[in-house]
Amino acid sequence: MKNNTRFKELLTLIGEKYGVEVSKSMAKTIWQALKPFPDTACEEALNRVVLYGRFYKDLLPDLMEHLEGSQQDRATEAWLEVDKAVKQIGNYATVQFTDPVIHSVIEAMGGWEQLGHVTTQEWKWKRKEFENLYPIMARRREHPEHLIGMCDRDNIGRGFQDAPTTPVLIGGDGQKQITEGGI
C-alpha cells in the first residue's frame, strides 16, 4: 500500500469498529505488512475487516486473510481470462492483457508460445501453477508490456523488426475483450 492518507482513514474506521485506538506500533506493523500489495487490494481487505472482522486481537491475521483471499480471487479471475485467450486467440497472436501481472506469470511459466502447446491433460496443472505464481508476481512493480506470439517472434527472428503487429488487447473496460463468440 502506498496511499498513507487512505491507510490512516481506514485504520481510524477499524479503531471505531472495535472501540479502541490503533497504536502507532500496530499501525506501523500493519503498514509494513501491506507495503508489497497494491492500494486497491489493501483497501478492499481493510474494508472487509471493518465489515466482517471478528476481534481486534486478530486484526493483522484477519487483514492478511482478507488480503490474500483477495489475491487468490484475482489469480482465479486472471486464469479464466488466460484460459479463454489461449482457446479463442491462440499463441500465434501477440497479446496484451489489461492486468499486466498476467504477463509476468506467463513469462515465468515459459512464455505465451509455450502455454499454447500445453496438452489437455497438463492444463489443470498449468492452472494450479498460474494461480500459485500470481500472488508472487503481483508484488513486482514491473511487468512485460505484452506477450509476443509465434508470428511476431518468427518475423523478428527473420530480421523484420518493424513487422510486429499491434497486440490483441484482452480484458478491461473500453478495450477489445474476448467474448463467448470470439474477439
Protein Blocks (a to p, Z undefined) as FASTA:
>chain_A
ZZlmlmmmmmmmmmmmnopacdfklmmmmmmmmmmpcfklmmmmmmmmmmmmmbfklmmm
mmmmmmmmmmmmmmmmmmmmmmmmmmmnopmbccddfblmlmmmmmmnnpjklmmmpcfk
lmmmmmmmmmmmmmmmmmpmbdcfbdcdfklmmmmmnopaklpccdddeejehiacddfk
bZZ
